[in-house]
Amino acid sequence: MPSYQLLQHIPVVVFVFAFGGIVGSFINVVIYRLPEGMSVITPPSRCPVCGARLAWFENLPVVGWLLVRGRCRHCRAPISPQYMFIELFMSLLFTGLYVAYYMCGPTVTWWGDVGGDWWYYNWILRTLPAFTVLMFLMAGLVAMTMIDARLFIIPLSIPRVLTVLAFVAWPLQALLKFKFVPRTWELWPIQATDWQWFAVAAGGMAGMLAAWMLLHRGVVRYSFADYDEYVAEGAVFADYPHARREMGVEL
């Protein structure tokens, strides 16, 4: 890559790295508060032990945890390094996405095929809505994975927010002017489809909406609704006797 092109990417890479850390900080809040039914906006970040409100520098992604050396300034309770690791992981993940999509051109083996020519030739200014969807999709997957690993649940509010974001951002992407990709003449990062497959997708969406309405109105019930009744105190898994019956409910 010529030096002038590299200099063009450096400010954006720094911004994407910092933005990833900010998103990672928010993911830490989501992981802790969402399963507890708490708001992810208020109250401001506090020590989970003594309740002291964090200072502005303690909220800095990665740096804040290092400045306080992993302990609360007030009660000296240890703060899990998970907060720092998730922030750093999101920074590296977002940066890796940018490098693969916008810095690795068609001539770069393997990495050049991760995103495709459309992303490389249109760069981030013309593809920002689509790239935003991808970044938040990755963030949502990380949040759901961490919650699922800890509590064996996935809050539905996370995929709902991601779905709404996609339905807003992709039409905005369609309003932006693109460049024709020299080799393939692609105008869109997603391959076009015909009416048959569109009908399949629309039918699947209609089925999901119908199932949600039936669940919401109590016509059908959620599967494994009585699973918790068989979980002993302090246990994670249960000796559940009705698994075959519940599979029938799901079918």
PyRosetta script that sets phi, psi and omega in degrees:
from pyrosetta import init, pose_from_sequence

init()
pose = pose_from_sequence("MPSYQLLQHIPVVVFVFAFGGIVGSFINVVIYRLPEGMSVITPPSRCPVCGARLAWFENLPVVGWLLVRGRCRHCRAPISPQYMFIELFMSLLFTGLYVAYYMCGPTVTWWGDVGGDWWYYNWILRTLPAFTVLMFLMAGLVAMTMIDARLFIIPLSIPRVLTVLAFVAWPLQALLKFKFVPRTWELWPIQATDWQWFAVAAGGMAGMLAAWMLLHRGVVRYSFADYDEYVAEGAVFADYPHARREMGVEL")
pose.set_psi(1, 128.7)
pose.set_omega(1, 178.9)
pose.set_phi(2, -59.7)
pose.set_psi(2, 153.8)
pose.set_omega(2, -175.9)
pose.set_phi(3, -63.5)
pose.set_psi(3, -34.8)
pose.set_omega(3, -178.9)
pose.set_phi(4, -68.0)
pose.set_psi(4, -33.5)
pose.set_omega(4, 176.4)
pose.set_phi(5, -71.1)
pose.set_psi(5, -36.9)
pose.set_omega(5, 178.0)
pose.set_phi(6, -63.6)
pose.set_psi(6, -41.8)
pose.set_omega(6, 178.0)
pose.set_phi(7, -63.8)
pose.set_psi(7, -30.9)
pose.set_omega(7, 178.1)
pose.set_phi(8, -66.9)
pose.set_psi(8, -33.0)
pose.set_omega(8, -176.7)
pose.set_phi(9, -83.6)
pose.set_psi(9, -27.0)
pose.set_omega(9, -171.7)
pose.set_phi(10, -56.8)
pose.set_psi(10, -49.0)
pose.set_omega(10, -180.0)
pose.set_phi(11, -60.1)
pose.set_psi(11, -38.7)
pose.set_omega(11, -179.2)
pose.set_phi(12, -69.0)
pose.set_psi(12, -40.3)
pose.set_omega(12, 179.0)
pose.set_phi(13, -61.5)
pose.set_psi(13, -42.8)
pose.set_omega(13, 178.3)
pose.set_phi(14, -61.5)
pose.set_psi(14, -43.4)
pose.set_omega(14, 179.7)
pose.set_phi(15, -64.6)
pose.set_psi(15, -44.7)
pose.set_omega(15, -178.9)
pose.set_phi(16, -63.8)
pose.set_psi(16, -39.3)
pose.set_omega(16, 178.0)
pose.set_phi(17, -61.9)
pose.set_psi(17, -47.1)
pose.set_omega(17, 179.3)
pose.set_phi(18, -65.4)
pose.set_psi(18, -40.1)
pose.set_omega(18, 179.1)
pose.set_phi(19, -63.6)
pose.set_psi(19, -38.1)
pose.set_omega(19, 177.0)
pose.set_phi(20, -61.2)
pose.set_psi(20, -38.8)
pose.set_omega(20, 176.8)
pose.set_phi(21, -65.0)
pose.set_psi(21, -38.9)
pose.set_omega(21, 177.9)
pose.set_phi(22, -64.3)
pose.set_psi(22, -44.8)
pose.set_omega(22, 177.7)
pose.set_phi(23, -63.5)
pose.set_psi(23, -39.2)
pose.set_omega(23, 177.4)
pose.set_phi(24, -61.9)
pose.set_psi(24, -37.6)
pose.set_omega(24, 176.5)
pose.set_phi(25, -62.8)
pose.set_psi(25, -40.4)
pose.set_omega(25, 178.5)
pose.set_phi(26, -69.0)
pose.set_psi(26, -36.0)
pose.set_omega(26, 178.2)
pose.set_phi(27, -61.7)
pose.set_psi(27, -38.0)
pose.set_omega(27, 176.6)
pose.set_phi(28, -58.8)
pose.set_psi(28, -39.6)
pose.set_omega(28, 177.4)
pose.set_phi(29, -65.6)
pose.set_psi(29, -43.7)
pose.set_omega(29, -179.4)
pose.set_phi(30, -61.8)
pose.set_psi(30, -43.8)
pose.set_omega(30, -177.9)
pose.set_phi(31, -61.1)
pose.set_psi(31, -39.6)
pose.set_omega(31, -176.1)
pose.set_phi(32, -82.2)
pose.set_psi(32, -43.2)
pose.set_omega(32, -169.6)
pose.set_phi(33, -90.3)
pose.set_psi(33, -37.1)
pose.set_omega(33, -171.8)
pose.set_phi(34, -60.1)
pose.set_psi(34, -46.4)
pose.set_omega(34, 178.5)
pose.set_phi(35, -64.1)
pose.set_psi(35, -22.4)
pose.set_omega(35, 179.6)
pose.set_phi(36, -86.4)
pose.set_psi(36, -1.2)
pose.set_omega(36, -178.8)
pose.set_phi(37, 75.9)
pose.set_psi(37, 19.3)
pose.set_omega(37, -178.9)
pose.set_phi(38, -93.1)
pose.set_psi(38, 159.0)
pose.set_omega(38, 175.4)
pose.set_phi(39, -71.4)
pose.set_psi(39, 141.2)
pose.set_omega(39, 178.0)
pose.set_phi(40, -89.5)
pose.set_psi(40, 1.0)
pose.set_omega(40, -178.1)
pose.set_phi(41, -107.0)
pose.set_psi(41, -47.7)
pose.set_omega(41, 179.5)
pose.set_phi(42, -124.9)
pose.set_psi(42, 150.0)
pose.set_omega(42, -4.0)
pose.set_phi(43, -76.6)
pose.set_psi(43, 172.6)
pose.set_omega(43, 177.2)
pose.set_phi(44, -61.4)
pose.set_psi(44, 164.7)
pose.set_omega(44, -176.7)
pose.set_phi(45, -58.5)
pose.set_psi(45, 134.1)
pose.set_omega(45, -178.4)
pose.set_phi(46, -137.4)
pose.set_psi(46, 163.9)
pose.set_omega(46, 173.7)
pose.set_phi(47, -68.6)
pose.set_psi(47, 128.2)
pose.set_omega(47, -178.1)
pose.set_phi(48, -69.0)
pose.set_psi(48, -12.7)
pose.set_omega(48, -177.9)
pose.set_phi(49, -96.2)
pose.set_psi(49, -57.4)
pose.set_omega(49, -176.2)
pose.set_phi(50, -99.1)
pose.set_psi(50, -12.2)
pose.set_omega(50, 177.8)
pose.set_phi(51, 81.6)
pose.set_psi(51, 6.3)
pose.set_omega(51, 179.8)
pose.set_phi(52, -68.0)
pose.set_psi(52, 136.9)
pose.set_omega(52, -179.2)
pose.set_phi(53, -72.2)
pose.set_psi(53, 137.6)
pose.set_omega(53, -179.0)
pose.set_phi(54, -74.8)
pose.set_psi(54, 141.1)
pose.set_omega(54, 175.1)
pose.set_phi(55, -72.6)
pose.set_psi(55, 166.4)
pose.set_omega(55, -174.8)
pose.set_phi(56, -60.6)
pose.set_psi(56, -38.5)
pose.set_omega(56, -177.3)
pose.set_phi(57, -73.5)
pose.set_psi(57, -22.2)
pose.set_omega(57, 177.0)
pose.set_phi(58, -73.6)
pose.set_psi(58, -20.5)
pose.set_omega(58, 178.7)
pose.set_phi(59, -86.5)
pose.set_psi(59, -4.1)
pose.set_omega(59, 177.5)
pose.set_phi(60, -65.8)
pose.set_psi(60, 129.4)
pose.set_omega(60, -179.5)
pose.set_phi(61, -58.8)
pose.set_psi(61, 135.8)
pose.set_omega(61, 177.6)
pose.set_phi(62, 64.9)
pose.set_psi(62, -56.2)
pose.set_omega(62, -176.1)
pose.set_phi(63, -62.1)
pose.set_psi(63, -40.4)
pose.set_omega(63, -177.9)
pose.set_phi(64, -59.0)
pose.set_psi(64, -43.6)
pose.set_omega(64, 179.9)
pose.set_phi(65, -64.9)
pose.set_psi(65, -38.2)
pose.set_omega(65, 179.9)
pose.set_phi(66, -69.4)
pose.set_psi(66, -36.6)
pose.set_omega(66, -178.6)
pose.set_phi(67, -64.4)
pose.set_psi(67, -37.8)
pose.set_omega(67, -179.7)
pose.set_phi(68, -93.3)
pose.set_psi(68, 3.1)
pose.set_omega(68, 176.6)
pose.set_phi(69, 57.2)
pose.set_psi(69, 37.3)
pose.set_omega(69, 174.4)
pose.set_phi(70, 70.7)
pose.set_psi(70, 23.3)
pose.set_omega(70, 178.3)
pose.set_phi(71, -138.9)
pose.set_psi(71, 149.5)
pose.set_omega(71, 176.8)
pose.set_phi(72, -66.3)
pose.set_psi(72, 136.6)
pose.set_omega(72, -179.4)
pose.set_phi(73, -68.2)
pose.set_psi(73, -21.2)
pose.set_omega(73, -173.7)
pose.set_phi(74, -97.2)
pose.set_psi(74, -52.9)
pose.set_omega(74, -176.6)
pose.set_phi(75, -104.6)
pose.set_psi(75, -4.1)
pose.set_omega(75, 179.3)
pose.set_phi(76, 63.0)
pose.set_psi(76, 19.8)
pose.set_omega(76, 176.0)
pose.set_phi(77, -70.3)
pose.set_psi(77, 142.1)
pose.set_omega(77, -179.6)
pose.set_phi(78, -68.2)
pose.set_psi(78, 141.6)
pose.set_omega(78, 177.2)
pose.set_phi(79, -108.2)
pose.set_psi(79, 126.9)
pose.set_omega(79, -174.9)
pose.set_phi(80, -57.7)
pose.set_psi(80, 135.0)
pose.set_omega(80, 175.5)
pose.set_phi(81, -66.7)
pose.set_psi(81, -8.4)
pose.set_omega(81, 177.6)
pose.set_phi(82, -55.7)
pose.set_psi(82, -37.1)
pose.set_omega(82, -179.5)
pose.set_phi(83, -59.1)
pose.set_psi(83, -47.1)
pose.set_omega(83, -179.4)
pose.set_phi(84, -67.7)
pose.set_psi(84, -41.7)
pose.set_omega(84, -176.6)
pose.set_phi(85, -65.2)
pose.set_psi(85, -40.4)
pose.set_omega(85, 179.4)
pose.set_phi(86, -67.0)
pose.set_psi(86, -40.8)
pose.set_omega(86, 177.6)
pose.set_phi(87, -62.4)
pose.set_psi(87, -44.4)
pose.set_omega(87, 179.0)
pose.set_phi(88, -67.6)
pose.set_psi(88, -39.6)
pose.set_omega(88, 179.4)
pose.set_phi(89, -62.0)
pose.set_psi(89, -43.1)
pose.set_omega(89, -180.0)
pose.set_phi(90, -67.1)
pose.set_psi(90, -37.2)
pose.set_omega(90, 176.5)
pose.set_phi(91, -60.7)
pose.set_psi(91, -46.6)
pose.set_omega(91, 179.8)
pose.set_phi(92, -68.6)
pose.set_psi(92, -36.3)
pose.set_omega(92, -179.7)
pose.set_phi(93, -65.9)
pose.set_psi(93, -47.2)
pose.set_omega(93, 178.6)
pose.set_phi(94, -63.4)
pose.set_psi(94, -41.1)
pose.set_omega(94, 178.5)
pose.set_phi(95, -64.5)
pose.set_psi(95, -41.3)
pose.set_omega(95, 177.7)
pose.set_phi(96, -62.4)
pose.set_psi(96, -39.2)
pose.set_omega(96, 176.6)
pose.set_phi(97, -61.7)
pose.set_psi(97, -44.1)
pose.set_omega(97, -179.4)
pose.set_phi(98, -63.6)
pose.set_psi(98, -45.4)
pose.set_omega(98, -179.5)
pose.set_phi(99, -60.7)
pose.set_psi(99, -45.0)
pose.set_omega(99, -177.4)
pose.set_phi(100, -67.8)
pose.set_psi(100, -36.1)
pose.set_omega(100, -174.5)
pose.set_phi(101, -86.0)
pose.set_psi(101, -34.9)
pose.set_omega(101, -169.4)
pose.set_phi(102, -119.1)
pose.set_psi(102, -18.1)
pose.set_omega(102, -177.6)
pose.set_phi(103, -106.7)
pose.set_psi(103, -21.3)
pose.set_omega(103, 178.9)
pose.set_phi(104, -97.6)
pose.set_psi(104, 103.9)
pose.set_omega(104, -177.2)
pose.set_phi(105, -78.2)
pose.set_psi(105, -175.3)
pose.set_omega(105, -177.6)
pose.set_phi(106, -60.2)
pose.set_psi(106, -22.5)
pose.set_omega(106, -177.2)
pose.set_phi(107, -83.8)
pose.set_psi(107, -10.7)
pose.set_omega(107, -178.9)
pose.set_phi(108, -83.7)
pose.set_psi(108, 122.8)
pose.set_omega(108, -176.4)
pose.set_phi(109, -64.3)
pose.set_psi(109, 135.4)
pose.set_omega(109, 177.0)
pose.set_phi(110, 65.0)
pose.set_psi(110, -59.6)
pose.set_omega(110, -177.8)
pose.set_phi(111, -60.4)
pose.set_psi(111, -33.0)
pose.set_omega(111, 179.4)
pose.set_phi(112, -66.7)
pose.set_psi(112, -18.5)
pose.set_omega(112, 179.8)
pose.set_phi(113, -95.1)
pose.set_psi(113, -5.2)
pose.set_omega(113, -178.9)
pose.set_phi(114, -64.6)
pose.set_psi(114, -49.9)
pose.set_omega(114, 179.3)
pose.set_phi(115, -92.9)
pose.set_psi(115, -50.6)
pose.set_omega(115, -178.3)
pose.set_phi(116, 114.1)
pose.set_psi(116, 166.6)
pose.set_omega(116, -175.7)
pose.set_phi(117, -64.1)
pose.set_psi(117, -34.2)
pose.set_omega(117, -176.9)
pose.set_phi(118, -57.6)
pose.set_psi(118, -43.1)
pose.set_omega(118, -179.4)
pose.set_phi(119, -68.7)
pose.set_psi(119, -43.0)
pose.set_omega(119, -175.0)
pose.set_phi(120, -64.6)
pose.set_psi(120, -44.2)
pose.set_omega(120, -174.8)
pose.set_phi(121, -81.0)
pose.set_psi(121, -23.1)
pose.set_omega(121, 179.6)
pose.set_phi(122, -93.9)
pose.set_psi(122, -16.2)
pose.set_omega(122, 178.1)
pose.set_phi(123, 57.4)
pose.set_psi(123, -178.0)
pose.set_omega(123, -168.4)
pose.set_phi(124, -75.5)
pose.set_psi(124, -27.3)
pose.set_omega(124, -177.3)
pose.set_phi(125, -66.4)
pose.set_psi(125, -34.3)
pose.set_omega(125, 179.4)
pose.set_phi(126, -89.9)
pose.set_psi(126, -11.4)
pose.set_omega(126, -175.2)
pose.set_phi(127, -123.1)
pose.set_psi(127, 19.1)
pose.set_omega(127, -174.6)
pose.set_phi(128, -59.9)
pose.set_psi(128, -44.2)
pose.set_omega(128, 178.2)
pose.set_phi(129, -59.5)
pose.set_psi(129, -43.1)
pose.set_omega(129, -179.8)
pose.set_phi(130, -66.5)
pose.set_psi(130, -40.8)
pose.set_omega(130, 179.8)
pose.set_phi(131, -68.4)
pose.set_psi(131, -33.7)
pose.set_omega(131, 176.5)
pose.set_phi(132, -62.7)
pose.set_psi(132, -41.8)
pose.set_omega(132, 177.1)
pose.set_phi(133, -59.4)
pose.set_psi(133, -43.9)
pose.set_omega(133, -179.0)
pose.set_phi(134, -65.0)
pose.set_psi(134, -41.3)
pose.set_omega(134, -179.4)
pose.set_phi(135, -63.5)
pose.set_psi(135, -45.7)
pose.set_omega(135, -178.3)
pose.set_phi(136, -73.9)
pose.set_psi(136, -26.3)
pose.set_omega(136, 172.7)
pose.set_phi(137, -62.6)
pose.set_psi(137, -45.6)
pose.set_omega(137, 177.5)
pose.set_phi(138, -62.3)
pose.set_psi(138, -41.8)
pose.set_omega(138, 179.3)
pose.set_phi(139, -62.9)
pose.set_psi(139, -42.6)
pose.set_omega(139, 178.5)
pose.set_phi(140, -63.8)
pose.set_psi(140, -39.1)
pose.set_omega(140, 178.2)
pose.set_phi(141, -64.2)
pose.set_psi(141, -39.3)
pose.set_omega(141, 178.2)
pose.set_phi(142, -65.1)
pose.set_psi(142, -45.5)
pose.set_omega(142, 180.0)
pose.set_phi(143, -61.5)
pose.set_psi(143, -46.1)
pose.set_omega(143, -179.5)
pose.set_phi(144, -65.4)
pose.set_psi(144, -37.1)
pose.set_omega(144, 179.4)
pose.set_phi(145, -64.5)
pose.set_psi(145, -43.3)
pose.set_omega(145, -179.1)
pose.set_phi(146, -66.8)
pose.set_psi(146, -42.3)
pose.set_omega(146, 178.9)
pose.set_phi(147, -66.4)
pose.set_psi(147, -41.7)
pose.set_omega(147, -179.6)
pose.set_phi(148, -65.3)
pose.set_psi(148, -38.8)
pose.set_omega(148, -179.7)
pose.set_phi(149, -67.3)
pose.set_psi(149, -30.3)
pose.set_omega(149, -176.9)
pose.set_phi(150, -89.7)
pose.set_psi(150, -38.7)
pose.set_omega(150, -171.4)
pose.set_phi(151, -123.9)
pose.set_psi(151, -4.3)
pose.set_omega(151, -178.9)
pose.set_phi(152, 61.1)
pose.set_psi(152, 35.3)
pose.set_omega(152, 174.6)
pose.set_phi(153, -136.9)
pose.set_psi(153, 157.4)
pose.set_omega(153, 173.7)
pose.set_phi(154, -129.1)
pose.set_psi(154, 108.2)
pose.set_omega(154, 179.2)
pose.set_phi(155, -61.2)
pose.set_psi(155, 126.6)
pose.set_omega(155, -176.8)
pose.set_phi(156, -68.2)
pose.set_psi(156, -17.7)
pose.set_omega(156, -179.6)
pose.set_phi(157, -64.3)
pose.set_psi(157, -26.9)
pose.set_omega(157, 179.8)
pose.set_phi(158, -68.6)
pose.set_psi(158, -55.8)
pose.set_omega(158, 177.3)
pose.set_phi(159, -63.6)
pose.set_psi(159, -27.8)
pose.set_omega(159, 177.2)
pose.set_phi(160, -64.8)
pose.set_psi(160, -45.0)
pose.set_omega(160, 178.8)
pose.set_phi(161, -63.1)
pose.set_psi(161, -42.1)
pose.set_omega(161, 179.2)
pose.set_phi(162, -63.9)
pose.set_psi(162, -37.3)
pose.set_omega(162, 178.6)
pose.set_phi(163, -65.5)
pose.set_psi(163, -44.6)
pose.set_omega(163, 178.3)
pose.set_phi(164, -62.3)
pose.set_psi(164, -42.9)
pose.set_omega(164, 178.6)
pose.set_phi(165, -59.2)
pose.set_psi(165, -43.3)
pose.set_omega(165, -179.4)
pose.set_phi(166, -64.8)
pose.set_psi(166, -41.0)
pose.set_omega(166, -179.4)
pose.set_phi(167, -68.9)
pose.set_psi(167, -21.3)
pose.set_omega(167, 177.0)
pose.set_phi(168, -89.1)
pose.set_psi(168, -45.1)
pose.set_omega(168, -171.9)
pose.set_phi(169, -74.0)
pose.set_psi(169, -38.8)
pose.set_omega(169, -177.5)
pose.set_phi(170, -65.6)
pose.set_psi(170, -41.8)
pose.set_omega(170, 172.6)
pose.set_phi(171, -61.2)
pose.set_psi(171, -35.4)
pose.set_omega(171, 175.5)
pose.set_phi(172, -64.0)
pose.set_psi(172, -38.5)
pose.set_omega(172, 177.6)
pose.set_phi(173, -61.6)
pose.set_psi(173, -36.0)
pose.set_omega(173, -179.0)
pose.set_phi(174, -66.8)
pose.set_psi(174, -22.0)
pose.set_omega(174, -179.3)
pose.set_phi(175, -81.0)
pose.set_psi(175, -16.3)
pose.set_omega(175, -178.5)
pose.set_phi(176, -82.9)
pose.set_psi(176, 150.3)
pose.set_omega(176, 177.8)
pose.set_phi(177, -80.3)
pose.set_psi(177, 136.7)
pose.set_omega(177, -179.9)
pose.set_phi(178, -110.6)
pose.set_psi(178, 166.2)
pose.set_omega(178, 168.5)
pose.set_phi(179, -99.7)
pose.set_psi(179, 143.0)
pose.set_omega(179, 171.2)
pose.set_phi(180, -67.1)
pose.set_psi(180, 135.3)
pose.set_omega(180, 175.9)
pose.set_phi(181, -77.7)
pose.set_psi(181, 124.0)
pose.set_omega(181, -171.6)
pose.set_phi(182, -55.1)
pose.set_psi(182, -42.3)
pose.set_omega(182, -172.5)
pose.set_phi(183, -83.1)
pose.set_psi(183, -35.6)
pose.set_omega(183, -171.7)
pose.set_phi(184, -116.5)
pose.set_psi(184, -11.2)
pose.set_omega(184, -177.4)
pose.set_phi(185, 56.8)
pose.set_psi(185, 38.2)
pose.set_omega(185, 178.0)
pose.set_phi(186, -79.1)
pose.set_psi(186, 138.2)
pose.set_omega(186, 174.8)
pose.set_phi(187, -107.6)
pose.set_psi(187, -3.3)
pose.set_omega(187, -171.9)
pose.set_phi(188, -151.1)
pose.set_psi(188, 142.1)
pose.set_omega(188, -177.7)
pose.set_phi(189, -74.3)
pose.set_psi(189, -14.8)
pose.set_omega(189, 177.6)
pose.set_phi(190, -106.3)
pose.set_psi(190, 134.3)
pose.set_omega(190, -178.6)
pose.set_phi(191, -63.4)
pose.set_psi(191, 143.2)
pose.set_omega(191, 179.4)
pose.set_phi(192, -68.9)
pose.set_psi(192, 157.0)
pose.set_omega(192, 179.5)
pose.set_phi(193, -130.9)
pose.set_psi(193, 171.5)
pose.set_omega(193, 179.4)
pose.set_phi(194, -102.9)
pose.set_psi(194, 179.2)
pose.set_omega(194, -176.4)
pose.set_phi(195, -65.9)
pose.set_psi(195, -29.9)
pose.set_omega(195, -180.0)
pose.set_phi(196, -62.2)
pose.set_psi(196, -49.9)
pose.set_omega(196, -179.4)
pose.set_phi(197, -72.9)
pose.set_psi(197, -29.1)
pose.set_omega(197, 173.2)
pose.set_phi(198, -62.8)
pose.set_psi(198, -40.2)
pose.set_omega(198, 178.5)
pose.set_phi(199, -64.9)
pose.set_psi(199, -37.6)
pose.set_omega(199, 177.3)
pose.set_phi(200, -62.3)
pose.set_psi(200, -46.0)
pose.set_omega(200, 179.7)
pose.set_phi(201, -65.0)
pose.set_psi(201, -42.6)
pose.set_omega(201, 179.1)
pose.set_phi(202, -64.9)
pose.set_psi(202, -38.6)
pose.set_omega(202, 177.0)
pose.set_phi(203, -64.4)
pose.set_psi(203, -40.1)
pose.set_omega(203, 176.8)
pose.set_phi(204, -62.9)
pose.set_psi(204, -41.1)
pose.set_omega(204, 177.4)
pose.set_phi(205, -64.5)
pose.set_psi(205, -42.0)
pose.set_omega(205, 178.4)
pose.set_phi(206, -63.0)
pose.set_psi(206, -39.8)
pose.set_omega(206, 177.6)
pose.set_phi(207, -63.1)
pose.set_psi(207, -40.8)
pose.set_omega(207, 178.2)
pose.set_phi(208, -63.4)
pose.set_psi(208, -42.2)
pose.set_omega(208, 179.1)
pose.set_phi(209, -65.5)
pose.set_psi(209, -39.8)
pose.set_omega(209, 178.5)
pose.set_phi(210, -65.0)
pose.set_psi(210, -42.6)
pose.set_omega(210, 179.0)
pose.set_phi(211, -64.0)
pose.set_psi(211, -39.8)
pose.set_omega(211, 178.8)
pose.set_phi(212, -63.4)
pose.set_psi(212, -40.9)
pose.set_omega(212, 179.2)
pose.set_phi(213, -65.1)
pose.set_psi(213, -41.2)
pose.set_omega(213, 179.1)
pose.set_phi(214, -64.7)
pose.set_psi(214, -39.7)
pose.set_omega(214, 176.5)
pose.set_phi(215, -66.8)
pose.set_psi(215, -42.8)
pose.set_omega(215, -177.3)
pose.set_phi(216, -63.7)
pose.set_psi(216, -36.4)
pose.set_omega(216, -178.9)
pose.set_phi(217, -88.8)
pose.set_psi(217, -2.2)
pose.set_omega(217, 177.4)
pose.set_phi(218, 80.0)
pose.set_psi(218, 10.6)
pose.set_omega(218, 178.1)
pose.set_phi(219, -66.1)
pose.set_psi(219, -42.2)
pose.set_omega(219, 172.3)
pose.set_phi(220, -121.2)
pose.set_psi(220, 156.2)
pose.set_omega(220, -176.9)
pose.set_phi(221, -108.1)
pose.set_psi(221, 161.5)
pose.set_omega(221, 175.1)
pose.set_phi(222, -69.1)
pose.set_psi(222, 142.9)
pose.set_omega(222, 176.5)
pose.set_phi(223, -74.4)
pose.set_psi(223, 153.5)
pose.set_omega(223, -180.0)
pose.set_phi(224, 56.6)
pose.set_psi(224, 33.6)
pose.set_omega(224, -177.4)
pose.set_phi(225, -67.5)
pose.set_psi(225, -26.0)
pose.set_omega(225, -178.8)
pose.set_phi(226, -103.0)
pose.set_psi(226, 18.1)
pose.set_omega(226, -177.5)
pose.set_phi(227, -60.3)
pose.set_psi(227, -41.0)
pose.set_omega(227, -176.1)
pose.set_phi(228, -62.8)
pose.set_psi(228, -22.9)
pose.set_omega(228, -179.7)
pose.set_phi(229, -67.4)
pose.set_psi(229, -18.4)
pose.set_omega(229, -177.2)
pose.set_phi(230, -105.4)
pose.set_psi(230, 5.2)
pose.set_omega(230, 180.0)
pose.set_phi(231, -92.5)
pose.set_psi(231, 118.9)
pose.set_omega(231, 177.6)
pose.set_phi(232, -68.7)
pose.set_psi(232, 155.0)
pose.set_omega(232, -178.6)
pose.set_phi(233, -61.6)
pose.set_psi(233, 129.5)
pose.set_omega(233, -179.5)
pose.set_phi(234, 84.6)
pose.set_psi(234, -5.8)
pose.set_omega(234, -178.9)
pose.set_phi(235, -91.4)
pose.set_psi(235, 163.2)
pose.set_omega(235, 178.3)
pose.set_phi(236, -106.6)
pose.set_psi(236, -46.8)
pose.set_omega(236, -179.9)
pose.set_phi(237, -104.6)
pose.set_psi(237, 156.7)
pose.set_omega(237, -178.7)
pose.set_phi(238, -124.8)
pose.set_psi(238, 155.9)
pose.set_omega(238, 172.0)
pose.set_phi(239, -87.1)
pose.set_psi(239, 85.1)
pose.set_omega(239, -171.7)
pose.set_phi(240, -89.8)
pose.set_psi(240, 121.2)
pose.set_omega(240, -172.6)
pose.set_phi(241, -88.6)
pose.set_psi(241, -5.5)
pose.set_omega(241, -171.4)
pose.set_phi(242, -115.4)
pose.set_psi(242, 28.9)
pose.set_omega(242, -175.7)
pose.set_phi(243, -62.1)
pose.set_psi(243, -42.5)
pose.set_omega(243, -179.0)
pose.set_phi(244, -64.7)
pose.set_psi(244, -40.8)
pose.set_omega(244, 177.7)
pose.set_phi(245, -61.4)
pose.set_psi(245, -42.2)
pose.set_omega(245, -177.4)
pose.set_phi(246, -71.4)
pose.set_psi(246, -30.1)
pose.set_omega(246, 174.1)
pose.set_phi(247, -62.0)
pose.set_psi(247, -36.8)
pose.set_omega(247, 175.0)
pose.set_phi(248, -63.7)
pose.set_psi(248, -38.5)
pose.set_omega(248, 176.7)
pose.set_phi(249, -61.1)
pose.set_psi(249, -43.2)
pose.set_omega(249, -179.2)
pose.set_phi(250, -66.5)
pose.set_psi(250, -38.3)
pose.set_omega(250, 176.7)
pose.set_phi(251, -64.1)
pose.dump_pdb("model.pdb")
